[in-house]
Every structure is written in C-alpha cells, then in structure tokens.
Amino acid sequence: MTFGGTTYLELSEANGSAHKFYEVAVAGTQVTIRYGRIGDSGQSQVSTFPTAEKAQAAAGKKVAEKMRKGYAPAVLGGRAKRPVTRRAIASQRSTAKSAPVLWTFDSGAPAYGIFVDESRCWVGNEAGDVFTLTPEGATLGRFRLPDAVKCIVADDFWIYAGCDDGRVYDLSGKVPRAAYDIASDVDIYWLDIHDGILGVADRQGGLTVIDHEEESLWTRRSTGDSGWMVRVAPEGVYHGHSRGVTAYDLASGESRWHVRTGPVLFGWQEATSVYAGTSANEVRMIAKDRRFERTYRCDAPVFSCATSPDGHYVFAGDNHSSVYCFEATGRRLWKLATGCGSAFSMQYHADRLYLVTTNGTLACLDVSESGVRDAEQGVLPQTLSVKAPEIAAVTPSATVEVTADPGTGIVVECVRESGKLRVHITSPGYENSWNVQFPKEIREFGARYVVDAVSESARGGFYRVRGDIRRLN
C-alpha cells in the first residue's frame, strides 16, 4: 500500500519460511528504508539524493526489486508478531561450597547463548547483545541483534546465533548476516547446525530440519512439547522434549528410537552419545546406537549440562545455582556453588567450565583437579569481575561494501533457477554448477560479489562462504 510517500510491503509465505516487511518512505530528497520481522520495529537506513526526482526513482527501484522477490503491498499491523517464549528459572541460592571462579563478565541481561574455543568466548543475552571475550575475560567486540539471543552454536568455522526475531545470524564476518529464516508461527526453543543443516525445536514439540538454502527437508511432531533440546549430527537429529529423547535419521526424518526420561530441559552431544538434562534431577546419557544408558543424579532440576571431550567428565547446572561434576561411570565427584546464578547453558574447554546464567553472567570456573581440590578446602582464586564496556555494537545489515577490484577474493554471481535466486562461483577452479550458501537478503539477480573464501560442505554438493562479502562493480 502506498500512502503519504510511503510504500509498505510484506513477505509472509504460506509455508512460514518468511515473515518480514520492507518499507520505503520518500520525503523530498531523502529516502528512508525500514525492514525487519513483521511485528518488530526493524532497522532503518536513510539516504539523501541530489533532487527529489532522483529520490523518487531510487525508491521506486527498491520497491520493484522487493516485489520481484515476492513482497506484496500490505497494511501495517495486519499480521501479528511471531510467538516467543523465554525461559524463566526460579533460581535459589546454593548451600554448597563456592566454586573456583576465575573471572565473571556481566553481560547486562539474562543469558542463554555461549560458545568457547581456543581464542574466543561468546555470550549472547536477552537484550540481543553478543559479546566476544578472550579466554582470560578481556572484551574483544560486540554485536547487537534485533531481539533476544536464544543460543549460540558453532558449525566448523562458522558461529551462529539463534534470535527471538525468528532468524539465525552468521557472526563469522565483520557484520552479522541473516543466514536462516524460521517459520513465522514457530515459537523457537532451541537450535543446532551441522554442515549447514539447521534443526529447530519448538514449544509445541515440533522439530523442523532446514537445508542451506533455507528450504525445509522434513518436519516431525513429537509426543511431547517444550523442545529444549536439539542436536544435529552427520547420522541423525536428537530431539529432547517433555516426554524424553527421540532420535531421527538426518536424511529421511525416520524415527530411529525413543527413550522416556523426565522432561528434557537441555541437551549436549559427543561423538557417540547424547546427554539430556531433565527436571527429574538428573542427566541422562544415551548412546547413539542405544547400546547403553547412564544416569547422573543431581539434587535439583538440571537446566544445563556439558562434558569434557568424549564424556570423560560430565557437568551439570541446577536451578539452585549449583554445578556438579561426575565421572563417566556416574559417580559424583563434587558439587559447588556458582555464586552468580543458575546456569542456563554451559561448555567445558581446557580444564575450565564456562557458564552463562540467570543474571546475565558469563563465568569461567577452574575445574582442573587442583582447582577443585583447593575450592573444597576453602582456598579460592581471586575472582576478576569484568563489566560490559561501552563499545559500539555492530548490527546486522542487508547492505554490502562495493569494490571494483576482486583482488585475491572469489567471485560469485546471483542467477535465477526455477524462479529462485541462487549463487554460483564464477572464479576458475571450482564446480560452477554448485550453489553457494549465501545471505538471501543481499541476493540480487545478475549481481556479482567477492567473498574472502569458500569451503566445500562436508557432505559435498555446495559451497559455504567464509569471511566478508563485497559487491563487485
């Protein structure tokens, strides 16, 4: 609908794979573009042109581009915002001895998202902030996403953040890019990605598996609800919900097995096993081939769990702000108090346990044998307390830098295949018939782009972009 120099468009597909708006407003020589998920305020960009005629022409071009992509005139407010549920924990103070906390970082809001590797720690919170820190707690950078961060997951080189606006953002470059759009009527509980395949668990107990082109491979409905666990692996997808854990074949979606547990509140996986934290005060380990199971007993509902490599140690966090460590055999080794809230999520790395908690803290615990032994004797490290710095946040963008020189980059081109925009590599030395996983928001028919690098997917058949993207003039 066009009114008062403003054109408002929406794209809300029948299968729910898109639920977004695009608005272009012209005022004299100024063009304001606003875009985002339906029901949200979205993001804005303002451009100024030499004359009012050129501003009108530029606005018309933008509207035409979007309508070619399937957007249609709509009435603002005619469609509802997507449903969103955020987890709440009635956290209580632990009576256990204090854990050996090396440092804490105050992210500013309750936090779910965490990922840790050799060089960086990532934390994402309900305010939409994603901070990166060194393993010693020094802040490196900050992203700001449009809504609360549900989780942060790694897929080889790529780091993704699931957001309550219904999108999954690729955080691997300088600027966050929308990598996946989730169906508008899905109340997302958890996400996981493996080799470009996304698994989405939702409030209703549904499980949706999406490929690298954001096209649904299959969907299933469990016998339970509240799917707080989904883990994707080369051989299958493991879905934890109120009735237990169900395993599905990755390619076909065929159910392979189901194990009844208490309601599942969190999930972890290793190469041969999955681990489900439950409201029945336990972590359940289930071998992926179903040959054996094991139970790790806690004293309160388990809201997060993790393991050291190959499950040698199993860690759990309960809703009383306690953390536990078990041997693989099931024997409890220790229980200690975090001192900074209950852990929504956790990850082990190199003798340290990283937690993100109900009060927004990212905490680094020394869980080496010597560190825990000292803590049990009352000898604790001096905890370094870090506040979130006032640094500029990098926000998602649908614009790209322009260059006339590809340099050492790889050139790709946006083409139309069966009515859909796809991206292929034109640089020599690559399979130019393969698709490239590429942000849909910046695809424009006939446009060429330069990317820093590409990697062949583990299963073959398509490429994945690494690093930054620029448009080639």
C-alpha positions as CSV (number, residue, x, y, z in Angstrom):
1,M,0.0,0.0,0.0
2,T,1.3,3.5,-0.9
3,F,0.3,6.4,1.2
4,G,1.9,9.8,2.0
5,G,5.1,8.9,0.1
6,T,5.4,5.6,1.9
7,T,5.3,2.1,0.4
8,Y,4.8,-0.8,2.9
9,L,5.4,-4.4,1.7
10,E,5.4,-7.8,3.4
11,L,6.6,-11.2,2.6
12,S,4.8,-13.9,4.5
13,E,5.0,-17.2,2.7
14,A,2.4,-20.0,3.1
15,N,4.9,-22.4,4.5
16,G,6.1,-19.9,7.1
17,S,9.7,-19.7,5.8
18,A,9.5,-15.9,5.6
19,H,7.7,-13.3,7.8
20,K,9.2,-9.9,7.1
21,F,8.4,-6.4,6.0
22,Y,10.1,-3.7,3.9
23,E,9.0,-0.1,4.0
24,V,10.2,2.8,1.7
25,A,9.4,6.4,2.6
26,V,10.2,9.4,0.5
27,A,10.4,12.9,1.9
28,G,11.8,15.4,-0.6
29,T,15.4,14.3,-1.4
30,Q,15.5,11.8,1.5
31,V,14.7,8.1,1.3
32,T,14.2,6.1,4.5
33,I,14.1,2.3,4.3
34,R,12.9,0.3,7.2
35,Y,12.9,-3.5,7.2
36,G,12.8,-6.5,9.6
37,R,10.5,-9.1,11.0
38,I,6.7,-8.4,11.0
39,G,5.7,-7.0,14.3
40,D,9.1,-5.6,15.2
41,S,10.3,-2.1,14.7
42,G,13.1,-3.3,12.5
43,Q,16.2,-1.4,11.2
44,S,16.4,1.8,9.3
45,Q,18.6,3.3,6.7
46,V,18.5,6.9,5.4
47,S,19.9,8.1,2.0
48,T,19.9,11.6,0.6
49,F,19.8,12.3,-3.2
50,P,20.6,15.5,-5.2
51,T,17.0,16.0,-6.3
52,A,13.5,14.9,-5.3
53,E,13.1,13.2,-8.7
54,K,16.2,11.0,-8.1
55,A,15.0,10.2,-4.6
56,Q,11.6,9.0,-6.1
57,A,13.5,7.0,-8.8
58,A,15.7,5.3,-6.2
59,A,12.7,4.5,-4.0
60,G,10.8,3.0,-7.0
61,K,13.8,0.8,-7.9
62,K,13.9,-0.5,-4.3
63,V,10.2,-1.3,-4.3
64,A,10.4,-3.0,-7.7
65,E,13.4,-5.2,-6.5
66,K,11.4,-6.4,-3.5
67,M,8.3,-7.1,-5.4
68,R,10.3,-9.2,-7.8
69,K,11.4,-11.2,-4.8
70,G,7.8,-11.9,-3.7
71,Y,7.0,-9.0,-1.4
72,A,3.5,-7.6,-1.9
73,P,1.7,-4.4,-0.7
74,A,0.2,-4.9,2.8
75,V,-1.4,-3.0,5.6
76,L,0.9,-2.2,8.5
77,G,-0.3,-4.1,11.6
78,G,-2.4,-6.5,9.7
79,R,-0.3,-9.5,10.7
80,A,0.7,-10.5,14.2
81,K,4.3,-10.7,15.5
82,R,5.7,-14.2,15.8
83,P,5.2,-16.0,19.2
84,V,8.1,-16.0,21.6
85,T,8.7,-17.9,24.9
86,R,11.6,-17.1,27.1
87,R,12.8,-19.5,29.8
88,A,12.5,-18.5,33.4
89,I,14.2,-20.1,36.3
90,A,13.1,-19.7,39.9
91,S,16.7,-19.7,41.0
92,Q,17.6,-20.4,44.6
93,R,20.9,-19.8,46.3
94,S,23.1,-22.9,46.6
95,T,24.3,-24.1,50.1
96,A,27.3,-25.9,48.6
97,K,30.9,-24.6,49.0
98,S,31.9,-21.9,46.5
99,A,33.3,-22.9,43.1
100,P,36.7,-21.7,42.0
101,V,35.6,-18.8,39.7
102,L,38.5,-17.2,37.8
103,W,36.5,-14.4,36.3
104,T,33.0,-13.2,35.6
105,F,31.6,-10.9,32.9
106,D,28.4,-9.0,33.4
107,S,26.6,-9.0,30.0
108,G,23.8,-6.9,31.3
109,A,20.8,-9.3,30.9
110,P,19.9,-12.9,31.4
111,A,22.0,-15.0,29.0
112,Y,21.4,-18.3,27.2
113,G,24.0,-18.2,24.4
114,I,27.5,-19.5,24.9
115,F,30.3,-20.8,22.8
116,V,34.0,-21.2,23.6
117,D,37.1,-22.2,21.5
118,E,40.8,-21.6,21.8
119,S,40.8,-17.9,21.1
120,R,37.3,-16.6,22.0
121,C,34.3,-16.8,24.3
122,W,30.9,-15.8,23.0
123,V,28.0,-14.8,25.2
124,G,24.5,-13.7,24.0
125,N,21.8,-12.3,26.2
126,E,18.1,-11.4,26.2
127,A,18.9,-7.8,25.3
128,G,20.2,-9.0,21.9
129,D,23.8,-8.3,22.8
130,V,26.5,-10.7,21.8
131,F,30.0,-10.1,23.3
132,T,33.3,-11.8,22.4
133,L,36.0,-12.1,25.0
134,T,39.4,-13.7,25.3
135,P,39.7,-16.9,27.5
136,E,41.0,-14.6,30.2
137,G,38.0,-12.3,30.2
138,A,39.1,-9.3,28.1
139,T,36.4,-7.9,25.8
140,L,37.1,-8.1,22.1
141,G,33.9,-7.0,20.4
142,R,30.1,-6.6,20.5
143,F,27.2,-7.4,18.1
144,R,23.7,-6.2,18.7
145,L,20.9,-8.4,17.2
146,P,17.3,-7.3,16.8
147,D,15.9,-9.5,19.7
148,A,16.9,-11.8,22.5
149,V,19.6,-14.4,21.7
150,K,18.3,-17.9,22.1
151,C,21.5,-19.8,21.7
152,I,25.0,-19.7,20.1
153,V,26.2,-22.7,18.1
154,A,29.3,-23.4,16.1
155,D,29.4,-25.3,12.8
156,D,33.1,-25.8,12.0
157,F,34.4,-22.3,11.2
158,W,31.0,-20.6,11.4
159,I,29.4,-19.2,14.5
160,Y,25.6,-18.7,14.5
161,A,23.2,-17.0,16.9
162,G,19.6,-18.0,17.1
163,C,17.5,-15.0,17.8
164,D,13.9,-14.4,19.0
165,D,13.1,-12.5,15.9
166,G,13.0,-15.8,14.1
167,R,16.3,-15.6,12.4
168,V,19.7,-17.3,12.7
169,Y,22.6,-14.9,12.2
170,D,26.0,-15.8,11.0
171,L,28.6,-14.0,13.2
172,S,31.7,-15.2,11.4
173,G,32.3,-12.0,9.5
174,K,32.7,-8.3,10.4
175,V,28.9,-7.8,10.1
176,P,26.2,-10.2,11.3
177,R,24.3,-11.6,8.3
178,A,20.9,-13.3,8.4
179,A,21.6,-16.9,7.4
180,Y,18.2,-18.6,8.1
181,D,14.6,-17.6,8.5
182,I,12.4,-19.7,10.7
183,A,8.7,-20.2,10.1
184,S,6.6,-17.3,11.4
185,D,4.3,-19.4,13.5
186,V,7.1,-21.4,15.2
187,D,7.9,-20.5,18.9
188,I,11.6,-21.4,18.8
189,Y,13.0,-23.1,21.9
190,W,16.4,-24.3,20.6
191,L,18.6,-24.6,17.5
192,D,21.6,-26.5,16.3
193,I,23.5,-26.6,13.0
194,H,25.7,-29.2,11.4
195,D,27.3,-28.8,7.9
196,G,24.7,-26.1,7.0
197,I,21.7,-28.2,8.1
198,L,19.6,-26.4,10.8
199,G,17.5,-28.2,13.4
200,V,14.8,-26.2,15.1
201,A,12.9,-27.4,18.2
202,D,9.8,-25.5,19.3
203,R,7.3,-25.0,22.1
204,Q,4.7,-27.4,20.6
205,G,7.2,-30.3,20.5
206,G,7.8,-29.9,16.7
207,L,11.1,-30.5,15.0
208,T,12.0,-28.8,11.7
209,V,15.1,-29.5,9.7
210,I,16.2,-26.9,7.1
211,D,18.9,-27.1,4.4
212,H,21.5,-24.5,3.5
213,E,19.0,-22.7,1.1
214,E,16.5,-22.3,4.0
215,E,14.3,-24.9,2.4
216,S,12.6,-27.4,4.7
217,L,13.9,-31.0,4.5
218,W,11.3,-32.5,6.9
219,T,9.3,-31.8,10.0
220,R,8.1,-34.1,12.8
221,R,5.8,-33.7,15.8
222,S,6.9,-35.5,19.0
223,T,4.6,-37.0,21.5
224,G,5.6,-34.2,24.0
225,D,6.0,-30.5,23.9
226,S,8.7,-27.9,25.0
227,G,11.6,-29.0,22.9
228,W,14.5,-27.5,24.8
229,M,17.0,-29.9,23.2
230,V,18.0,-30.4,19.6
231,R,21.4,-31.7,18.5
232,V,22.3,-32.3,14.8
233,A,25.0,-34.8,13.8
234,P,26.0,-36.5,10.5
235,E,23.9,-39.5,11.2
236,G,20.9,-38.1,13.0
237,V,19.0,-35.4,14.8
238,Y,18.4,-35.8,18.6
239,H,15.3,-34.1,19.9
240,G,14.6,-33.7,23.7
241,H,11.1,-32.7,24.9
242,S,8.7,-33.2,27.7
243,R,8.3,-37.0,27.0
244,G,12.0,-37.8,26.6
245,V,14.6,-38.0,23.8
246,T,13.8,-39.1,20.2
247,A,16.4,-39.8,17.5
248,Y,15.7,-39.3,13.8
249,D,17.6,-40.2,10.7
250,L,19.1,-37.0,9.3
251,A,18.3,-37.6,5.7
252,S,14.8,-39.1,5.8
253,G,13.5,-37.9,9.2
254,E,12.6,-41.5,10.0
255,S,12.3,-42.2,13.8
256,R,15.1,-44.5,15.0
257,W,14.5,-44.7,18.7
258,H,12.8,-43.0,21.7
259,V,13.8,-43.0,25.3
260,R,11.5,-41.9,28.1
261,T,13.1,-39.5,30.6
262,G,11.9,-36.7,32.8
263,P,11.0,-33.5,30.8
264,V,14.2,-32.5,29.0
265,L,15.5,-29.0,29.7
266,F,18.8,-29.0,27.9
267,G,20.9,-31.2,25.6
268,W,24.5,-32.0,24.8
269,Q,26.2,-34.4,22.5
270,E,29.5,-36.1,21.9
271,A,30.5,-38.3,19.0
272,T,28.8,-41.5,20.3
273,S,26.4,-40.2,22.9
274,V,23.8,-37.6,23.8
275,Y,23.2,-36.1,27.2
276,A,19.8,-34.7,28.4
277,G,19.4,-32.5,31.5
278,T,16.0,-33.1,32.9
279,S,13.6,-31.8,35.5
280,A,13.8,-35.2,37.2
281,N,17.1,-34.0,38.9
282,E,19.3,-36.0,36.5
283,V,21.4,-36.0,33.4
284,R,20.6,-39.0,31.2
285,M,23.4,-40.2,28.8
286,I,22.1,-42.3,25.9
287,A,24.4,-44.0,23.4
288,K,23.5,-43.0,19.8
289,D,23.3,-46.7,18.9
290,R,21.1,-47.4,22.0
291,R,23.5,-50.0,23.4
292,F,23.7,-48.5,26.8
293,E,22.5,-45.6,29.0
294,R,23.7,-44.0,32.2
295,T,22.2,-41.6,34.8
296,Y,23.9,-38.8,36.7
297,R,21.9,-37.8,39.8
298,C,21.7,-34.2,41.0
299,D,19.8,-32.6,43.8
300,A,17.5,-30.3,41.8
301,P,16.2,-29.9,38.2
302,V,19.0,-29.7,35.7
303,F,18.9,-26.7,33.4
304,S,22.2,-27.2,31.6
305,C,24.9,-29.9,31.1
306,A,28.2,-30.4,29.2
307,T,31.0,-32.9,29.1
308,S,34.8,-32.9,28.7
309,P,35.9,-34.5,25.4
310,D,34.5,-38.0,24.8
311,G,32.4,-37.7,28.0
312,H,35.3,-38.4,30.4
313,Y,33.7,-35.9,32.8
314,V,30.0,-34.9,32.9
315,F,29.0,-31.5,34.2
316,A,25.5,-30.2,35.2
317,G,24.0,-27.0,36.5
318,D,20.8,-27.0,38.5
319,N,18.2,-24.3,39.4
320,H,19.8,-23.8,42.9
321,S,22.9,-22.2,41.4
322,S,25.0,-25.3,41.8
323,V,27.3,-27.0,39.4
324,Y,28.2,-30.7,39.5
325,C,31.0,-32.9,38.1
326,F,30.6,-36.7,37.6
327,E,32.9,-39.4,36.3
328,A,31.8,-41.1,33.1
329,T,30.8,-44.1,35.3
330,G,28.1,-41.9,37.0
331,R,30.0,-41.3,40.3
332,R,29.6,-37.8,41.6
333,L,32.9,-36.1,42.2
334,W,31.8,-32.7,43.5
335,K,29.0,-30.1,43.9
336,L,29.9,-26.4,44.2
337,A,28.0,-23.1,44.2
338,T,28.5,-20.7,41.3
339,G,27.8,-17.5,43.3
340,C,26.4,-15.8,40.2
341,G,23.1,-17.5,39.4
342,S,21.9,-20.7,37.8
343,A,23.5,-21.8,34.6
344,F,21.2,-21.5,31.5
345,S,23.9,-23.0,29.4
346,M,27.5,-24.3,29.8
347,Q,30.5,-25.5,28.0
348,Y,33.8,-27.2,29.0
349,H,37.1,-26.2,27.4
350,A,40.7,-26.9,28.5
351,D,40.1,-27.6,32.3
352,R,37.7,-24.7,32.5
353,L,33.9,-24.7,32.7
354,Y,32.1,-21.7,31.2
355,L,28.6,-20.8,32.3
356,V,26.0,-18.2,31.3
357,T,23.5,-17.6,34.0
358,T,20.1,-16.2,35.0
359,N,21.6,-12.8,36.0
360,G,23.5,-12.4,32.7
361,T,26.9,-13.5,34.0
362,L,29.5,-15.3,31.9
363,A,31.6,-17.1,34.4
364,C,34.9,-19.0,34.0
365,L,35.5,-21.8,36.5
366,D,38.7,-23.6,37.1
367,V,37.7,-27.3,37.1
368,S,41.1,-28.8,37.0
369,E,41.7,-31.4,39.7
370,S,43.9,-28.9,41.7
371,G,41.5,-26.1,41.3
372,V,38.5,-28.1,42.6
373,R,40.6,-29.7,45.4
374,D,41.6,-26.2,46.6
375,A,38.0,-25.0,46.5
376,E,36.8,-27.9,48.5
377,Q,39.3,-26.9,51.2
378,G,38.1,-23.3,51.1
379,V,41.1,-22.0,49.0
380,L,39.6,-19.9,46.2
381,P,41.2,-17.8,43.4
382,Q,40.8,-14.0,43.4
383,T,37.8,-13.6,41.0
384,L,38.2,-10.9,38.4
385,S,35.0,-9.1,37.8
386,V,34.5,-7.6,34.3
387,K,31.7,-5.2,33.3
388,A,30.4,-4.9,29.8
389,P,32.3,-2.0,28.2
390,E,30.6,0.9,26.4
391,I,31.8,-0.1,23.0
392,A,29.9,0.4,19.7
393,A,27.8,-2.6,18.7
394,V,27.9,-3.9,15.1
395,T,24.3,-4.6,13.9
396,P,23.0,-6.9,11.2
397,S,22.9,-5.3,7.7
398,A,21.5,-6.1,4.3
399,T,23.9,-3.8,2.6
400,V,27.4,-4.7,1.3
401,E,30.5,-2.7,0.6
402,V,31.2,-2.1,-3.1
403,T,34.5,-2.8,-4.8
404,A,35.9,-2.6,-8.3
405,D,38.8,-4.9,-7.7
406,P,38.2,-8.6,-6.7
407,G,41.9,-8.9,-5.6
408,T,42.5,-12.4,-4.3
409,G,38.9,-13.0,-3.4
410,I,36.5,-15.4,-5.1
411,V,33.8,-14.1,-7.5
412,V,30.3,-15.4,-7.3
413,E,27.2,-14.4,-9.3
414,C,23.5,-14.4,-8.4
415,V,21.4,-16.3,-11.0
416,R,17.8,-17.3,-11.4
417,E,17.0,-21.1,-11.4
418,S,13.4,-22.3,-11.5
419,G,12.2,-18.9,-10.3
420,K,14.6,-18.8,-7.3
421,L,17.7,-16.8,-6.8
422,R,20.8,-18.9,-6.4
423,V,24.5,-18.1,-6.2
424,H,27.3,-19.8,-8.2
425,I,31.1,-19.4,-8.3
426,T,32.4,-17.9,-11.5
427,S,36.1,-17.9,-10.5
428,P,38.1,-20.7,-12.1
429,G,39.0,-23.9,-10.2
430,Y,35.5,-24.5,-8.6
431,E,32.4,-26.5,-9.5
432,N,30.4,-23.7,-11.0
433,S,27.1,-25.7,-11.0
434,W,27.1,-26.0,-7.2
435,N,25.1,-23.5,-5.2
436,V,26.8,-21.3,-2.7
437,Q,25.2,-20.8,0.8
438,F,24.7,-17.0,0.7
439,P,22.6,-14.5,2.6
440,K,19.2,-14.2,0.9
441,E,18.7,-10.5,1.9
442,I,21.6,-9.4,-0.3
443,R,21.0,-11.6,-3.3
444,E,20.2,-9.5,-6.5
445,F,19.7,-11.1,-9.9
446,G,22.7,-10.5,-12.1
447,A,24.9,-9.1,-9.3
448,R,28.4,-10.3,-8.8
449,Y,30.1,-10.4,-5.4
450,V,33.6,-11.0,-4.0
451,V,34.0,-13.3,-1.0
452,D,37.1,-13.8,1.1
453,A,37.0,-17.6,0.8
454,V,34.6,-20.6,0.3
455,S,34.7,-24.1,1.7
456,E,33.1,-27.2,0.3
457,S,30.4,-28.6,2.6
458,A,31.4,-31.8,4.4
459,R,28.9,-33.9,2.5
460,G,29.7,-32.1,-0.8
461,G,27.3,-30.6,-3.3
462,F,27.5,-26.9,-2.3
463,Y,29.9,-24.3,-1.0
464,R,29.9,-22.1,2.1
465,V,31.1,-18.5,2.3
466,R,33.9,-17.7,4.7
467,G,34.7,-14.1,5.8
468,D,33.4,-10.9,4.3
469,I,31.2,-10.2,1.3
470,R,31.5,-7.2,-1.1
471,R,29.6,-6.3,-4.2
472,L,31.7,-6.2,-7.4
473,N,31.0,-3.3,-9.7
